[in-house]
Amino acid sequence: MQDNPGGWPVHHRPSSERHLVIEIPHLRSTVTRALAMALETAVVPTVLLMLLLHFVGLVAGMCAVIGWCVFVIGARRAFGLELPRTLLLCTGMLAGKAALALVTSSAVVYVLQPAAGSVLMFLLFVGSAMIGKPITARLARDFVQLPAELFANHAVRRVFINVALLWGGSRLIDAAMTVGFLHWSLEAGLLSRGVFSGLLTALTIAVTAAHGWRALSKLPGVTLRLGAKPAAL
């Protein structure tokens, strides 16, 4: 077994068949961590902001968001919990959006920033797929080590192109949903970003993961399997 920085061990069987077994982390623990992170970086700060915007005002709401980000990082450090880079990135972006909204004195800016980011992501994913160099293939290498000849396979490249197109469509829907809800009301826009955007992302992950699993598992000489549940500490 060979470990890699992404945490997904790859097993090579020393045989002439060059059979590849890719072990994917235990799904239940992965989903649990994802849900906890969604609460910390989306649901709770959105609820705080909506309540304070309605009953107190913009300054209190944005300060609460920044304070929540500091609290999450501080609490994890105090209790010796893991600080994933994804969590640090999300809280950093959340605090940055809130700070910019404070400077501009506009909650609309807070909502529109991620919508603009979603449009850029749409262009990136779809553009890379159109030129035949899907960025999803490069991102996959951050999580699991795969031989270069596997990515050169036409069927594998088609899988990553399809995944890139799915993600691009998802990001465009996300941006349109945010703008549409924002036209309805500011509270609806916040709800869209804090809840519905996360649900859309989770659905996209599920669809693309299922598509990738099904397509890659059909390739000759490749076996995908779920990892064992981590032992309790």
Secondary structure as UniProt FT lines:
FT   TURN            5..6
FT   STRAND          10..12
FT   TURN            16..17
FT   STRAND          20..24
FT   HELIX           27..38
FT   HELIX           39..43
FT   HELIX           44..55
FT   HELIX           58..78
FT   TURN            79..80
FT   HELIX           85..104
FT   HELIX           107..130
FT   TURN            131..132
FT   HELIX           135..140
FT   TURN            141..143
FT   HELIX           148..152
FT   HELIX           154..184
FT   HELIX           186..191
FT   HELIX           192..196
FT   HELIX           197..217
FT   TURN            220..221
FT   STRAND          222..226
//
